Amino acid sequence: MQRESRGAVQSVSRAFEVLETLAEHGPLTLSRLATESGLPLSTVHRLVGSLGALGYVRVGADKRYMLAPRLIHLGERSARTLSRWAVPHLAPLVDELGETANLAMLDGDHVVYVAQVPSRHSMRMFTEVGQHVLPHCTAVGKALLAELSGAEVGSRVRRTGLPARTERTLTTLEDLDAELEKVRTRGYAVDDGEQEVGVRCVAVAVRDSVLPLAMSVSGPATRLTDEVVERAVPALRAATEALARDLSGSGRPAG
């Protein structure tokens, strides 16, 4: 019985390895999929057959395998669930600091905003849930990059480059590495008009989370002063710790 249980867990683990490899590298031939996933060719052939029958993988006319649209439905449901868990932690930040609070996740080489509670001010941040941005020019992105090794950061930069969004954007790997070292030392990241002129943001990574997440507070630079940032950091740390506990199952969902 235990042997069967271990075998079932291994099969599930390998199936997810195939899905994650396809998500990371795009359409792949069977042999390339085996190489990238590190799994035996025979195992990959069996798994893509099963995943294809379930509607999660499909093969194109060029014999390359890709993720199927059915996974979009799962992703949308997952994002909505994550938002429901996050909002009770974001709302108190807005109440305390008066500015928009966001939750973002590292998704491949980009950062995607997955939850938000907007400021009550008429002039506020209008970053939309679902929006993808490059991480080097955002506080949430830098908070997440700081959790990675220098080699991983360099690999990502080689793929995406460091395009300038404003004159304040960091556009060299040397400058980005120096900034990330500051983030690691102080435990939070700041975007000072690097993504959008006149907008400031402070972010903290969600440590010990099952997902690569960061939480932020953002608003006009005229309101998000150094004094507000100083108050925001401990509030963000407390909120990220509470969210991590909820996501790990060691606490109850807030709200």
Secondary structure, 3 states (H helix, E strand, C coil): CHHHHHHHHHHHHHHHHHHHHHHHHCCECHHHHHHHHCCCHHHHHHHHHHHHHHCCEEECCCCCEEECCHHHHHHHHHHHHHHHHHHHHHHHHHHHHCCEEEEEEEECCEEEEEEEECCCCCCCCCCCCCCEECHHHCHHHHHHHCCCCHHHHHHHHHHHCCCCCCCCCCCCHHHHHHHHHHHHHHCCEEEECCCCCCEEEEEEECCCCCCCEEEEEEEECCCCCHHHHHHHHHHHHHHHHHHHHHHHCCCCCCC
